[in-house]
Amino acid sequence: MTFNLSNKQQKKVHLLLILIFAFSIRVGARLIRGEDSFWGQYEPFHSLARQLVNGGGFCIDAPDYPNLYGSKCAYFAPVYPLLIASGIMINGSGYYPLIVMQAFLGTGTVLCVFLIANQWFGSRVGLLACAFASIYPYYVLHDTSLQETCLFTFLISLSVWLICRAQHTCSTATCGLAGIILGAATLTKVTLIPFVVIYCVSVMLLKHWTIQSRITHIISLLGCFLIVVSPWLVRNNALLGTPVLTSMAGRQLWVANNHYTFMHYPEMSIDFDEIAAWDNISKADIESIQILSTNEIDQQKWFLEKGLEYIVDYPALTLSRSATKIVAAFSLKFNPYKDSLAQTVYFVSYFPMLILGILGMIISTDDWKKYLPFFTLLAAFVASTAVFWSHTSHRTFLDIYMMIFAANAIVIGLNKVKLAHLI
């Protein structure tokens, strides 16, 4: 029996095979690494999830320096702990349901790569780009790790595709759905807020849209976004007296801007720099932090003021450090540093994609407005990194767009080679 499939059907089969392979390789990689390595990462997520399952809320003792920080009620964004809690409710240990769920999310990201690339450049580029995403070493190894990266990457890639669809079809409903997904992504990792702001401002500057179209687009996106994040803001306002998304930002700003920030970072984890800062903090400052340990918001304001004070006192140094932080995030060396094998795998997978991706962007500038979600996402990440900090692992949610542009460059190159042979 023979099957005569149309070109469109063949592409659907190829896409399905890539997705099956992506799921299988993620689950397989986790099973090889074992359960112990899963629970050994980001233990606070697991502790909070168990607390939720047992009927507790989101208030926990801060995972770092609990004698100074006290109890925290808005420390972690809620969505990923809820995902872990659902895994525990399905199965007592939560291990197998979680790795399956996260492998599906990672596979969902691979599908989103196809959808975005297909929207921008067509199905050939889409298939090649999602094939890249299916075997990208960082995704394969970390999509089933106990961290929010997999969920965040899936949600933001899905929202970018929906935004691109909304731009193309002028669909208010699609734009609203994008806002819902953006809200979920923000409640997974609040660092997405700059993107929401920059994107909405950028849309207002698009002259090829009518004013009414721009306003409708933004209202639909922001309206649905606020519907999703509002319950968390209302909850925090009721508990803490302030509608904050997180109470971690102040401390993060201080960690990123003090005398000891670059003692180990970026080669080693910035956590070591925080330890150095704590080891050298004055007795008076420790007393101030301890006094504020019962007031989560005021304590974080204290850290915020310390970080801003350092920026104001050392503007030139801060500017120089900001450039170094951005370079570190896009470095050809994985940081924090890992063994030589991991560094080699990272370089071999990242460097060609980066070069081809940049080339693909250069040859695709004829309709740059189509890629506005990516450019604003990139701008938001760079701005956030300059003020705070990032390791290379924090940048990886952007790598899917480099894969898409790289795939486009390859397809264009192959078409030119084919055309040259025909001539």
C-alpha positions, 0 to 999 in steps of 0.5 A: 500500500502506498500513500500519496501525500500532498506537499502540505500533508508531508510537512504536517507529518514532518512537524509531527515527527519533530514534535514526537522526537522533541518530547521523547528526547526531553523525557529520555534525558531526564530519565538518564539524569535521574530523580535526585538531580531533579529535586536538587535544583531550586528546592524552595520551589518544591517546598512552596509547592508542598506547602500549597498542597497541604493547604498553606499559602504563598507565604514562606520563610525567605530561602536566603538568610532567613534570620535577616529576611523574615517571612515573605508572601510575594517572594515567588511568582505564583504560576510555577509553584502551582504547576509543581503542586499539581504534579504532587497532587497527581502523584505523591512525589510529583516527579513523573507527572512533572517531567511529563508536563514539562516535556510537553511544555518544552515540546510546545515551545518547539511547536511555537518556534514553527508557528512563529517562523511559519508566520514570518518566513513560511513552512520550510523555515518553520520546519528547520527552525523547530528542528533546531529547537528540538535538539538545542542542548540547553532546552533538552537538558533544562526543559525537565529541570526544577526551574521556571525556565521551560514554562516561561519560554513556552508562555512567552513564545506562545504570546509572541506568536499570538501577537504576530497573528493579531498584527497580521489578522487585526484580530482583537480576540487574538490580541486579547488571548495574547494578553492572557498568555502574557499575564500568565508568563509574567506571573511565572517570571516578573522580569517580563514587565519591561517587555509589556511596557516597551511593546505597547509604547512601540505599537503607538509609534507604528505609523502604518497602523491607524490610531484606532487600530493601535489603541484597540490593539493595546487596550485588548492586550493590556486589558486581558493582561491585567485581568490575569495579573490583577488577582495576584496584585489584589492579594498582595495589596490585601496582605502587604498593603501594596499591589506588588508583583514581587518583593524580590526586586529591591534585593536583586537591585542591591545584589546587582549594584554594590561594591562586591557585584563583580568579585565572582560574576559573571564567571561564577554565580552572582550568588557568591557576590551576594555572599561577599556583600553580606559578609562585608555589610555594616552592623548598623545595616544588619540591624536595620534589615532585622528591624524591617524583617516583619515588613516585607515591603519596607525591607525591600524598599531599604534594599532598593534605596541602597542599590539606587544610592550606589548607582547615583554615587558611581554612575560611570562605573555603573554604566561600564558594569551595565555593558559588561552585564549585557556582554555576559548574557550573550557570551560565547562562554556559558556562565556561571562556568561549567566543565569543559564538556558543557562549555564545548556543547554550549559553544558548538550549539550557540555560536553558529546559531548566533552568527547565522541568526544575525545574518538572517536578521540583516537580510530580513530587514525589509519588513522589520515591523513584522518582527516587532515583538522580538525586537521589543523582547530583546530590548526589554531583556537588554534594559533589564540586564543593564540595570540588574544582571543576567547569566547566559541561562537567563537569555535562552528564552530569546534563542528561539528567535535566533534559530528562526532567523538562522533557519531563514538564512540557511533556506535563502542560501540553499535557494540561491545555490539551487538557482545558481545550479539551474542557471 
